[in-house]
Amino acid sequence: MPGSQPSTATRPSAASRVAGAVLLLATLAVTAAAQQPTPVVPTAGARPTYTTTSVEARQALADGLDDLAYIDIARAVRRFRQAVALDSSFGLARVLHAAFAPGLDSAQRMAEATRGMSDAARASTRELLLATALREQIAERRDESAKLFRAAADLYPDDALFAMLAAQNPSGQRAPAATVEAFRAVTTRFPSFGAPYNGLAYALLNVGDTTAALEAARKQVELAPGQPNPLDSYAEMLQVAGRLDSAARYYADAARADSGFTEAYVGMAELHQLRGRTADARAGLATALRLAAGIEDSLRYMTYLAQNRVYANDLREAGRQLGAVAQLAEQRRQMGAAAEAHGNLAVLAALSNDRAGVSQHLEHLRRLRRPADSAQVARTAGLAWLTAGMTDSLRAVVATLPADAHLARAALATLEKKGEDAQRALEAARNDGPLARELLAEAHALQQHADVARATRQQLHGLRFGVYYNDTDLATAVALRRAGK
């Protein structure tokens, strides 16, 4: 499971991906630890102490941070809850619980974090910096949190915690290669700290270096034997490399390391889906849903189960399940999940040739999203209108997007039968995902490059472009269906 790159072709977590982690995946790897009674110290000096009168609360917080370092969120939240129960004035523990506990809405998270900040004001500078940065992320002031992590890393240069968080939380946009270098700097400085190898592995995967990504993930397993997420991440790298039998073994090892670690079951479901075993994939996702720690994870796994029905060509049941996701999400005030469900339903309506349904669900999507999310809404609308073959509607959407929305422009050019324009837009997009590959095949076909189009489509069915359940806008399903026409 990735800890800082939710936009890559990997599962969000999960840990993702998602509870407090939906807001804070970038802060998961916060101290080091293997599963030993005395965790590996991630700093060059003494292990930090925490401001509480309860020895047991201090240990619970330290253990929770160890769990977060290796993205075992459910277990970490239990530790933070225990620490707060042992000492109700333990500020950092309360802020961490606010950040990651499942089932809280934004107002509840902020209220809990504000109370924790009041108590943390009496704590050490190190604790206060971490608590403040987390509070800023809860408030979605990510640039401010990034500045705090950078300042903390500069103030405590021998602290791997802050080195990690500074690498994971850049100010503004950062090129993929720069992300690799940021994580590599942390692993070089703190080579026995296993957690940053997870971020390094996904960063390397994001630049296409699967071999180096495998090595980084393997190193994390070596440094943290028995922790479930390193095993899960290594399994995912093996999966991307096409070594499915080995991947299956490591997913099973992750589940054995912690039977409640749901991402292992999601990973095994992906393998079944790649092998065409849709019913087995559904069973694995049902297990993940049964074990879900909170409403955010439950909604995510319900969405995955609906997607599974799409791949099984059962669009009616997929629509019923996505409708249930949308309804439950609104009831539980999970507006982002409700919006995502309606975006998926718009694409599903397009797959079913229901153009009125597309318009209806896009209207719900716009209602639920904030004005700041207008570009994301437009991209979802673009996918739906592309799928429905509605050139004028897609043209209207593209007109609202920035000039660098190359994939959307390629989609429009494809519908307009302008193969050369589509190919140029795709070259500018530098996107090798399933939908981009299919549009490229269509662009070549429009230019009478039949052999190139055929070879490009064959890659859609290769392992590099296998089903990943973070494709929650159903772009992969759209690509595969277009390729099959």
C-alpha positions as CSV (number, residue, x, y, z in Angstrom):
1,M,0.0,0.0,0.0
2,P,1.4,3.4,-0.9
3,G,1.8,5.9,1.9
4,S,2.2,9.1,0.0
5,Q,1.3,8.7,-3.7
6,P,-2.5,8.2,-3.9
7,S,-2.6,9.3,-7.6
8,T,-0.5,6.4,-8.8
9,A,-1.8,3.2,-10.2
10,T,-1.8,1.6,-6.8
11,R,-4.5,1.1,-4.2
12,P,-5.1,3.9,-2.1
13,S,-5.4,2.6,1.1
14,A,-5.6,2.5,1.0
15,A,-4.3,2.9,4.5
16,S,-5.2,4.2,2.1
17,R,-6.4,5.5,-0.1
18,V,-9.7,6.8,3.5
19,A,-10.7,7.2,7.2
20,G,-8.3,9.8,8.5
21,A,-6.0,8.5,5.9
22,V,-8.2,9.9,3.1
23,L,-6.9,13.3,4.4
24,L,-3.5,12.3,5.7
25,L,-1.9,9.5,3.6
26,A,1.1,11.7,3.2
27,T,1.7,11.6,7.0
28,L,1.6,7.8,7.6
29,A,5.3,7.0,7.9
30,V,6.1,9.0,11.0
31,T,8.5,6.9,13.0
32,A,10.4,3.7,12.4
33,A,9.8,0.3,13.9
34,A,9.9,-3.4,13.2
35,Q,7.7,-5.6,15.4
36,Q,10.1,-6.0,18.3
37,P,9.4,-5.1,22.0
38,T,11.7,-2.2,21.6
39,P,11.2,-0.6,18.2
40,V,14.0,0.5,15.9
41,V,14.9,4.1,16.8
42,P,14.4,6.3,13.7
43,T,16.6,9.1,15.0
44,A,20.3,9.5,15.3
45,G,19.9,10.5,18.9
46,A,17.6,9.3,21.7
47,R,14.1,8.2,20.9
48,P,11.8,11.2,21.5
49,T,9.8,11.3,24.7
50,Y,6.1,12.4,24.9
51,T,4.5,14.8,27.4
52,T,2.2,12.8,29.6
53,T,2.2,11.7,33.3
54,S,1.1,8.1,32.2
55,V,3.9,5.7,31.3
56,E,1.3,3.5,29.7
57,A,-0.1,6.3,27.6
58,R,3.4,7.2,26.5
59,Q,4.0,3.6,25.4
60,A,0.6,3.4,23.6
61,L,1.4,6.6,21.6
62,A,4.9,5.3,20.7
63,D,3.4,2.0,19.6
64,G,0.8,3.8,17.6
65,L,3.4,5.8,15.8
66,D,5.2,2.6,15.0
67,D,2.0,1.2,13.5
68,L,1.5,4.3,11.4
69,A,5.1,4.2,10.2
70,Y,4.2,0.9,8.4
71,I,0.6,2.0,7.6
72,D,-1.3,-0.3,9.9
73,I,-3.9,2.4,10.5
74,A,-6.6,0.4,12.3
75,R,-4.1,-0.8,14.9
76,A,-2.5,2.7,15.2
77,V,-5.9,4.3,15.9
78,R,-6.6,1.8,18.7
79,R,-3.3,2.8,20.3
80,F,-4.1,6.5,20.1
81,R,-7.5,5.9,21.5
82,Q,-5.9,4.0,24.3
83,A,-3.4,6.8,25.0
84,V,-6.2,9.3,25.2
85,A,-8.2,7.1,27.5
86,L,-5.2,6.8,29.8
87,D,-4.5,10.5,29.8
88,S,-7.3,12.8,28.5
89,S,-4.9,15.7,28.4
90,F,-2.4,14.0,26.1
91,G,-2.6,16.6,23.3
92,L,-0.5,14.9,20.6
93,A,-2.4,11.6,21.0
94,R,-5.7,13.4,20.7
95,V,-4.6,15.2,17.5
96,L,-3.3,11.9,16.0
97,H,-6.6,10.2,16.9
98,A,-8.5,13.1,15.2
99,A,-6.4,12.8,12.1
100,F,-6.8,9.0,11.6
101,A,-9.8,7.7,13.4
102,P,-12.5,6.4,11.0
103,G,-16.1,7.7,10.9
104,L,-15.5,11.3,11.9
105,D,-16.7,14.1,9.6
106,S,-14.6,17.2,9.0
107,A,-16.2,19.2,11.8
108,Q,-15.7,16.4,14.3
109,R,-12.1,16.0,13.3
110,M,-11.3,19.7,13.6
111,A,-13.1,19.9,17.0
112,E,-11.1,17.0,18.3
113,A,-7.8,18.4,16.9
114,T,-8.5,21.8,18.3
115,R,-9.0,20.3,21.8
116,G,-5.7,18.3,21.3
117,M,-3.9,21.5,20.2
118,S,-4.9,23.2,23.4
119,D,-3.3,20.4,25.5
120,A,-0.3,20.1,23.1
121,A,0.5,23.8,23.8
122,R,2.1,22.5,27.0
123,A,4.1,19.8,25.3
124,S,7.6,19.9,23.8
125,T,8.4,21.8,20.6
126,R,8.8,18.6,18.7
127,E,5.3,17.4,19.7
128,L,3.8,20.8,19.0
129,L,5.3,20.9,15.5
130,L,3.9,17.5,14.7
131,A,0.5,18.3,16.1
132,T,0.2,21.6,14.4
133,A,1.2,20.2,11.0
134,L,-1.4,17.5,11.4
135,R,-4.0,20.0,12.4
136,E,-3.2,22.0,9.2
137,Q,-3.7,18.9,7.1
138,I,-7.0,18.2,8.7
139,A,-8.0,21.8,7.8
140,E,-6.7,21.0,4.2
141,R,-4.1,23.8,4.5
142,R,-1.5,21.5,2.9
143,D,1.0,24.2,2.0
144,E,1.1,25.4,5.6
145,S,1.6,21.8,6.9
146,A,4.4,21.3,4.3
147,K,6.2,24.4,5.6
148,L,5.9,23.1,9.2
149,F,7.3,19.7,8.3
150,R,10.2,21.4,6.4
151,A,10.9,23.7,9.4
152,A,10.8,20.7,11.8
153,A,13.3,18.8,9.6
154,D,15.6,21.7,9.6
155,L,15.3,22.2,13.4
156,Y,15.8,18.5,14.1
157,P,18.2,17.3,11.4
158,D,18.8,14.0,13.1
159,D,15.1,13.1,13.4
160,A,14.0,10.6,10.7
161,L,10.4,11.4,11.6
162,F,10.6,14.9,10.3
163,A,12.9,14.0,7.4
164,M,10.3,11.6,6.3
165,L,7.4,14.0,6.6
166,A,9.3,16.8,4.8
167,A,10.0,14.4,1.9
168,Q,6.3,13.3,1.8
169,N,4.9,16.8,2.0
170,P,6.4,19.1,-0.6
171,S,5.2,22.7,-1.1
172,G,3.4,22.8,-4.4
173,Q,3.8,20.4,-7.2
174,R,6.9,18.2,-7.5
175,A,8.2,16.3,-10.5
176,P,8.2,12.5,-10.1
177,A,12.0,12.3,-10.4
178,A,12.3,14.8,-7.6
179,T,10.0,12.7,-5.4
180,V,12.4,9.8,-5.9
181,E,15.4,11.9,-4.9
182,A,13.5,13.2,-1.8
183,F,12.9,9.7,-0.5
184,R,16.3,8.4,-1.5
185,A,17.9,11.2,0.6
186,V,16.0,9.9,3.6
187,T,16.9,6.2,3.1
188,T,20.5,7.2,2.6
189,R,20.6,9.3,5.8
190,F,18.6,6.7,7.8
191,P,19.3,3.4,6.1
192,S,17.9,1.2,9.0
193,F,14.6,3.2,9.0
194,G,12.3,0.9,7.0
195,A,9.3,3.1,6.4
196,P,10.7,5.5,3.8
197,Y,11.6,2.6,1.5
198,N,7.8,2.3,1.0
199,G,7.5,5.8,-0.4
200,L,10.7,5.3,-2.4
201,A,9.3,2.1,-3.9
202,Y,6.1,3.8,-5.1
203,A,8.0,6.9,-6.3
204,L,10.3,4.6,-8.4
205,L,7.3,2.8,-9.8
206,N,5.8,6.1,-10.7
207,V,8.8,6.9,-12.9
208,G,8.7,3.4,-14.5
209,D,11.7,1.8,-12.7
210,T,10.0,-1.4,-11.7
211,T,13.3,-3.2,-10.9
212,A,14.5,-0.5,-8.4
213,A,10.9,-0.3,-7.0
214,L,11.0,-4.0,-6.3
215,E,14.4,-3.7,-4.5
216,A,13.2,-0.8,-2.3
217,A,10.1,-2.7,-1.4
218,R,12.1,-5.8,-0.6
219,K,14.4,-3.7,1.6
220,Q,11.5,-2.6,3.7
221,V,10.4,-6.2,4.2
222,E,13.9,-7.0,5.3
223,L,13.9,-4.1,7.8
224,A,10.4,-4.8,9.1
225,P,9.7,-8.5,9.1
226,G,6.2,-9.4,10.2
227,Q,4.7,-5.9,9.5
228,P,1.8,-6.4,7.1
229,N,2.1,-3.3,4.9
230,P,5.7,-3.9,3.7
231,L,4.6,-7.4,2.7
232,D,1.6,-5.9,0.9
233,S,3.7,-3.3,-0.9
234,Y,6.2,-5.9,-2.0
235,A,3.4,-8.1,-3.3
236,E,2.1,-5.1,-5.3
237,M,5.5,-4.5,-6.9
238,L,5.7,-8.2,-7.8
239,Q,2.2,-7.9,-9.2
240,V,3.1,-5.0,-11.4
241,A,6.2,-6.9,-12.5
242,G,4.0,-9.8,-13.6
243,R,5.2,-12.2,-10.9
244,L,1.7,-13.1,-9.9
245,D,2.5,-16.4,-8.0
246,S,5.1,-14.6,-5.8
247,A,2.7,-11.7,-5.3
248,A,0.0,-14.1,-4.1
249,R,2.4,-15.5,-1.5
250,Y,3.3,-12.1,-0.1
251,Y,-0.3,-10.9,0.0
252,A,-1.1,-14.1,2.0
253,D,1.9,-13.4,4.3
254,A,0.5,-9.8,4.9
255,A,-2.9,-11.3,5.9
256,R,-1.2,-13.8,8.2
257,A,0.9,-11.0,9.8
258,D,-2.4,-9.1,10.7
259,S,-5.7,-10.8,9.8
260,G,-7.4,-7.5,10.1
261,F,-5.2,-5.8,7.5
262,T,-7.8,-5.4,4.8
263,E,-5.5,-4.2,2.0
264,A,-4.0,-7.7,1.8
265,Y,-7.5,-9.0,0.8
266,V,-7.9,-6.2,-1.7
267,G,-4.5,-7.2,-3.2
268,M,-5.5,-10.8,-3.5
269,A,-8.8,-9.7,-5.2
270,E,-6.7,-7.7,-7.7
271,L,-4.7,-10.9,-8.6
272,H,-7.9,-12.9,-9.0
273,Q,-9.3,-10.1,-11.3
274,L,-6.2,-10.1,-13.4
275,R,-6.5,-13.8,-13.8
276,G,-10.2,-13.5,-14.8
277,R,-11.5,-15.0,-11.6
278,T,-14.2,-12.4,-11.0
279,A,-16.1,-14.4,-8.3
280,D,-12.9,-15.1,-6.3
281,A,-12.1,-11.4,-6.5
282,R,-15.5,-10.6,-5.2
283,A,-15.1,-13.0,-2.3
284,G,-11.8,-11.2,-1.3
285,L,-13.4,-7.8,-1.5
286,A,-16.3,-9.1,0.7
287,T,-13.8,-10.1,3.3
288,A,-12.2,-6.6,3.2
289,L,-15.7,-5.1,3.6
290,R,-16.5,-7.3,6.6
291,L,-13.3,-6.2,8.3
292,A,-13.5,-2.5,7.4
293,A,-12.6,-0.3,10.4
294,G,-14.9,2.6,9.6
295,I,-17.4,4.1,7.2
296,E,-14.7,5.5,4.8
297,D,-13.2,2.0,4.3
298,S,-16.7,0.4,4.1
299,L,-17.7,2.8,1.3
300,R,-14.4,2.2,-0.5
301,Y,-14.8,-1.6,-0.5
302,M,-18.5,-1.3,-1.5
303,T,-17.3,0.7,-4.5
304,Y,-14.7,-1.9,-5.4
305,L,-17.5,-4.6,-5.2
306,A,-19.6,-2.5,-7.6
307,Q,-16.6,-2.2,-10.0
308,N,-16.2,-6.0,-9.8
309,R,-19.7,-6.3,-11.2
310,V,-18.8,-4.0,-14.1
311,Y,-15.9,-6.2,-15.0
312,A,-18.3,-9.2,-14.8
313,N,-20.6,-7.2,-17.2
314,D,-23.4,-7.1,-14.7
315,L,-24.1,-3.3,-15.1
316,R,-27.5,-3.5,-13.4
317,E,-26.1,-4.9,-10.1
318,A,-23.1,-2.5,-10.4
319,G,-25.6,0.4,-10.6
320,R,-27.6,-0.9,-7.6
321,Q,-24.5,-1.2,-5.5
322,L,-23.2,2.2,-6.5
323,G,-26.6,3.7,-5.7
324,A,-26.3,2.2,-2.2
325,V,-22.9,3.7,-1.8
326,A,-24.2,7.2,-2.8
327,Q,-27.1,6.9,-0.4
328,L,-25.1,5.6,2.6
329,A,-22.4,8.2,2.0
330,E,-24.8,11.1,2.1
331,Q,-26.6,9.7,5.2
332,R,-23.2,9.5,7.0
333,R,-22.1,12.9,5.7
334,Q,-19.3,11.5,3.6
335,M,-19.8,14.0,0.8
336,G,-16.6,13.2,-1.1
337,A,-17.6,9.5,-1.3
338,A,-21.1,10.4,-2.3
339,A,-19.8,12.6,-5.1
340,E,-17.4,9.9,-6.3
341,A,-20.3,7.4,-6.3
342,H,-22.4,9.7,-8.5
343,G,-19.4,10.2,-10.8
344,N,-19.1,6.5,-11.1
345,L,-22.9,6.2,-11.7
346,A,-22.6,8.8,-14.5
347,V,-19.9,6.7,-16.3
348,L,-22.0,3.6,-15.6
349,A,-25.0,5.2,-17.2
350,A,-22.9,6.0,-20.2
351,L,-21.8,2.4,-20.5
352,S,-25.5,1.5,-20.4
353,N,-26.3,4.1,-23.1
354,D,-28.5,6.0,-20.6
355,R,-27.7,9.6,-21.5
356,A,-30.4,11.1,-19.3
357,G,-28.8,9.1,-16.4
358,V,-25.4,10.6,-17.2
359,S,-26.9,14.1,-16.9
360,Q,-28.7,13.3,-13.7
361,H,-25.7,11.9,-11.9
362,L,-23.4,14.7,-13.1
363,E,-25.8,17.2,-11.6
364,H,-25.6,15.3,-8.3
365,L,-21.8,15.3,-8.6
366,R,-21.7,19.1,-9.1
367,R,-24.0,19.6,-6.1
368,L,-21.8,17.6,-3.8
369,R,-18.4,18.9,-4.9
370,R,-16.9,22.2,-3.8
371,P,-16.2,24.9,-6.4
372,A,-12.5,24.2,-5.9
373,D,-13.1,20.7,-7.3
374,S,-14.5,22.0,-10.7
375,A,-11.6,20.6,-12.7
376,Q,-12.1,17.2,-11.2
377,V,-15.8,17.3,-11.9
378,A,-15.1,18.3,-15.5
379,R,-12.8,15.4,-16.0
380,T,-15.4,13.0,-14.7
381,A,-18.0,14.5,-17.0
382,G,-15.5,14.3,-19.8
383,L,-15.0,10.5,-19.2
384,A,-18.8,10.0,-19.1
385,W,-19.5,11.9,-22.3
386,L,-16.6,10.2,-24.1
387,T,-18.1,6.9,-23.1
388,A,-21.5,8.0,-24.3
389,G,-20.0,9.2,-27.6
390,M,-21.5,12.7,-27.1
391,T,-19.1,14.9,-29.0
392,D,-20.8,18.3,-28.3
393,S,-21.1,17.6,-24.6
394,L,-17.5,16.6,-24.4
395,R,-16.5,19.7,-26.4
396,A,-18.3,21.9,-23.9
397,V,-16.5,20.2,-21.0
398,V,-13.0,20.5,-22.6
399,A,-13.6,24.2,-23.1
400,T,-13.7,24.6,-19.3
401,L,-10.4,22.7,-18.7
402,P,-6.9,24.2,-18.5
403,A,-4.6,24.0,-21.5
404,D,-2.7,21.1,-20.0
405,A,-5.7,18.8,-19.9
406,H,-4.2,16.8,-22.8
407,L,-6.0,13.5,-22.1
408,A,-9.4,15.2,-22.3
409,R,-8.4,17.0,-25.5
410,A,-7.2,13.7,-27.0
411,A,-10.6,12.1,-26.1
412,L,-12.4,14.9,-27.9
413,A,-10.1,14.7,-31.0
414,T,-10.8,10.9,-31.1
415,L,-14.6,11.5,-31.2
416,E,-14.0,14.2,-33.8
417,K,-12.1,11.6,-35.9
418,K,-8.9,13.7,-35.8
419,G,-6.3,11.0,-35.4
420,E,-3.2,13.3,-35.7
421,D,-4.6,15.8,-33.2
422,A,-5.4,13.0,-30.7
423,Q,-1.9,11.5,-31.0
424,R,-0.2,14.9,-30.4
425,A,-2.4,15.5,-27.4
426,L,-1.5,12.1,-26.0
427,E,2.2,12.6,-26.5
428,A,1.9,15.9,-24.5
429,A,-0.1,14.1,-21.8
430,R,2.7,11.5,-21.1
431,N,0.1,9.2,-19.7
432,D,0.5,5.4,-20.1
433,G,-2.7,4.4,-18.3
434,P,-5.3,2.1,-19.8
435,L,-7.6,4.9,-21.2
436,A,-4.6,6.7,-22.7
437,R,-3.4,3.5,-24.4
438,E,-6.8,2.9,-25.9
439,L,-7.2,6.4,-27.1
440,L,-3.7,6.1,-28.7
441,A,-4.8,2.9,-30.4
442,E,-7.9,4.7,-31.7
443,A,-5.7,7.6,-32.9
444,H,-3.5,5.2,-34.9
445,A,-6.6,3.5,-36.3
446,L,-7.9,6.8,-37.5
447,Q,-4.6,7.4,-39.3
448,Q,-4.8,3.9,-40.9
449,H,-2.0,2.6,-38.8
450,A,-3.8,-0.8,-38.2
451,D,-0.7,-2.8,-37.0
452,V,0.3,-0.1,-34.5
453,A,-3.3,0.2,-33.3
454,R,-3.5,-3.6,-32.8
455,A,-0.2,-3.8,-30.9
456,T,-1.2,-0.9,-28.7
457,R,-4.5,-2.5,-27.8
458,Q,-2.7,-5.7,-26.9
459,Q,-0.9,-3.9,-24.2
460,L,-4.2,-3.1,-22.6
461,H,-4.5,-6.8,-21.7
462,G,-1.0,-7.0,-20.4
463,L,-0.1,-7.1,-16.7
464,R,1.3,-3.5,-16.7
465,F,-2.2,-2.3,-17.4
466,G,-4.1,-4.8,-15.2
467,V,-7.0,-3.9,-13.1
468,Y,-6.2,-1.6,-10.1
469,Y,-9.1,-0.8,-7.9
470,N,-8.1,2.8,-7.4
471,D,-9.5,3.4,-10.8
472,T,-12.7,4.5,-9.1
473,D,-13.8,6.5,-12.1
474,L,-14.0,3.2,-14.1
475,A,-11.5,4.5,-16.6
476,T,-10.0,1.1,-17.0
477,A,-13.4,-0.5,-17.7
478,V,-14.1,2.2,-20.3
479,A,-10.8,1.5,-21.9
480,L,-11.3,-2.2,-22.1
481,R,-14.8,-1.9,-23.4
482,R,-13.7,0.5,-26.1
483,A,-10.9,-1.8,-27.0
484,G,-13.3,-4.7,-27.4
485,K,-15.6,-2.8,-29.9
